[in-house]
Structures are given as structure tokens and as C-alpha cells.
Amino acid sequence: MILHGYFRSTASYRVRLAMTLKGLSFENVSHHLRKNEQRAPGYLAVNPQGLVPALEVGGRVLTQSLAICEYLDEVYPEPPLLPADPFARALVRAAAQVIACDIHPVQNLKILDRLRENGLGEDAVTAWARTTIEEGLAAFAALLPASGGDFCFGSAPGLADICLVPQLVNARRFKATVSSERLLGIEKACLALDPFQRALPEVQPDAE
């Protein structure tokens, strides 16, 4: 498998976490987002959206981080990223989508650059990202069970956790306030695990 990504991309980070948690081997191909390498013709032939990540599997391509993670969970079911019960699965998906659909896309590089192009100063752009993250993480925390384990939904990390940890890295980049002790505790529990350590942005081959 070939993972097209970028060390600082939180969406790529999610897939990297899913793969390391499942013990999967993959080739990492980096596309530097700030140099617009994701818009190069060669990569657009892989992913016409010009976004990372993309996962090549047996000559075929998957895009969108949550779709990739769920594919991996179906093909490599251990350890599971989603619970077996349909209602519980929907709860985990809903929490994951708060980050993947409602926080990250509104404060990613593409949107922030568009704000700059439309005349917003750097302080206003940063404030936009910070507010988006703080409001979104508060909503995410409210969706989690109050107790039942060290992770988002129980005693082992799953899809919600692999969305949360990268988003907290982004939160710190924008100096967002993370007031939820529950979220910080989950992050600590995740980062104590070897797969999370191996997936850290700063230890990737393309880290700067």
C-alpha cells in the first residue's frame, strides 16, 4: 500500500494512525502542501481533488480519510476502530465527523489561504481557525460518554481517537484553548501507546 500524504496534514495523520494501530506496512509518499505539490499533474492523476491523503491499494486509489479508515477496518478488522453494535458505531462516527467534517475543513490550509486572498489579515485568519477549533472541540467533548474507559468510547482507541489526536496538534498550532480535561486525558492515554508514537508528525520521513 502507498500512502500519499504530508507529515503535518491532520487528515493524513488519521490514516497513518489507523495503519500503525493495525500493524500495516505502507510506503509513504509526501506531497508538500505549502509548495502546492498536491496540485502537480502527477498527483492529480492519483487524486483529482488535489488533497491528501490518498491510499493506493493494489493499483486502485481511495481518498477521504474516514473512508480510508473504514475500508482498513473492514479489510483488517483487528484491532477494531468501530464497535460491533450499529447504534454504538453511529455514535462513534458522529463524533469523528465533528472533527473530520465540521472542524478540520473549515480551518485547513485551503480555507485559510482563501480568507487571506479575500483580504483578511493574519490575526483575523488565525482567530478564525482558533474559534473554529475551540467551538468544535467543545461539541466533540459533549458527545463523549462521561465514563467507561481511558479513550473516547471505551478501553481502546478507535476512530474518534484517531481524529482527536491530530486535531489537538492543530489546536496548539493556532494557540486554541483546550479546556476539556477529558480530551487531554484521552490524548495522554493515546500517546502512551507505541502506534501513536510511531505516527507522530515529527518522526515522519518528511518532517521539517
Secondary structure as UniProt FT lines:
FT   STRAND          2..5
FT   TURN            7..8
FT   HELIX           10..21
FT   TURN            22..23
FT   STRAND          27..30
FT   HELIX           33..35
FT   HELIX           37..39
FT   HELIX           41..44
FT   TURN            45..46
FT   TURN            48..49
FT   STRAND          54..57
FT   TURN            58..59
FT   STRAND          60..63
FT   HELIX           65..75
FT   HELIX           86..97
FT   HELIX           98..103
FT   HELIX           104..106
FT   HELIX           109..117
FT   TURN            118..119
FT   HELIX           122..143
FT   TURN            152..153
FT   HELIX           159..173
FT   TURN            174..175
FT   HELIX           181..191
FT   HELIX           194..198
FT   HELIX           201..203
FT   TURN            205..206
//
